[in-house]
Amino acid sequence: MTTNKHKNKTLAVLICLLFGSIGGHRFYLYGKRDQFAWLHCITLPLSFLLSKLYFNLNFFVTYGPWMLSFLISLLMCLVLGLKSDEHWDAQFNPHSGQTSDSSWPLALLLVLSVGLGAISLLFVLARGFDLLYTGGAYG
């Protein structure tokens, strides 16, 4: 029986929080063949290209793909971090020979991701409704 490398849940949440919008957590958990990781990764160059091609459009519109990827990665921080250690080991460490034992740094990362996610979601909603109803008159 081969042993796989043990994947740490706290490290996965940290990578998701820092590099989730470019797919870092997906590359860590699933490897280079994961299609969703490449979709996350392509959103930043796509948004940059849209901002250069359509420079007169609002920042909110041209960087929309990257902002969507960022919000999805913040949700994934919570999904990954709130899994029980037994479920985590069954999904990501079935043959590693080690068991996961999460502690307080994971809780701090989850609180940080909830706060950052709430602030980001409120920004997206406020700016979206501002553009929808006033045409961007308030900024």
N, C-alpha and C positions, 0 to 999 in steps of 0.2 A: 504494500500500500504506500502510495506517495503522499508526502505531507506538503500541503500548500502553505504559502506564507500567511501568517496571521494578520488580519486586518483590524486595526484599532478603531473603535467607534468614535472616541474623542478626536483622534486625528482626522477621521473622515468628516466629522462635523466642522472642525477647524478649516480644513481644505475647502469644504463647501461654503463656509462663511467668507473666506478670503478670495478663493478662485472659482467659486461656483458658477459665476456668470460666463466663464469661458470653459466650463466643463471639467474643471480639475477633480472634483469629487467623483465624477463618472469614470474618468481615466484611472483614478486610484482604485475604485471598487470593481470595475468591469474590464478594464484594459483598453487597449487601442482599437479594438474592433467594435466598440460600442457606438452605435449610430447616433444616439442622443447626445453623447459627449461631443461628437463632431458638429451636431446642430448647435449646441451651446457655443462651441468654439468659433463657428462661422458668423455668429450674430454681431460681434464687435467689428470685424472688417466690413460686413455688409452694411452696418449702420454708418460707418465712416464713409463708405462709398456712396451711400444715399445722401449723406450730408454734403459731399463734394459735387455730386451730380445735380441735386436739387437744393442749392445753397439758399434759395429764398424761402424754403419751407421752414416751419417752426422746428426747433430742436426736439420738441416732444414727439413730433411725427417722424423725423429722420432717424432718431435714436430709439425708436419704438421697439425694434426687435431686440436690441440689447437690454432695454429696460424690462421687457417681458422675460427674457432669460434671467435677469437679476432677481426678479420677483419669484420666479419658479425655483431658483436656487435657494432663496431664503425659506421657501416652503419645504424644500427638500432637507434643509438643515433640521427643521422640526421633525419631519418624518423619520429621518435617520436617527436623530438623537433620542426620540421618544420610544424607539423600539426596545423591548426588553432584551437583556443580555443573552438570554436563551434563544430568542428569535433571531437576534443578530448572528450568533454563532451558527445557528442552523442554516441561515441564508448565505453568509459570507465566509464562514470558517468551518465548513463541515469536516474537513480532514486535517486541520492544522495541529491538533494535539494540545491546544491551549484553550482555556475558557476566558471570556471577557469579564472584566470587573470594572465597571465605570464608577467614577467618583465625582467629587465636587467640581473639577474643571469643566466637565460636560454640562453641569447645571449652569455654570456661568456663561458658557457659550450659547446655551439655549435661551437664557434670559436676554443676552445680547442680540441674538437673532430675532427674537420676538419684538424687541424694541426697534431694531433696525427695519424689520419687516413692516411694523405698524407705521413708522414714520414714512417709509417709502410708499406704502400703499395709500396713505393719506395724501402724499404729494401727487401721486399719479391721478387719484380721484379729483383732487382740487384743480389741478392743472387741466385735466381732461374736461371737466365741467366748465371751466373758465373758457377754454377754446370752443367748446360746443355752444355755449349760450351767449357769450359776449364777443367771440372772435379774438380772444386774447387781449381784451382791453385793459385787463389788470396786470399786465406784465407780459 
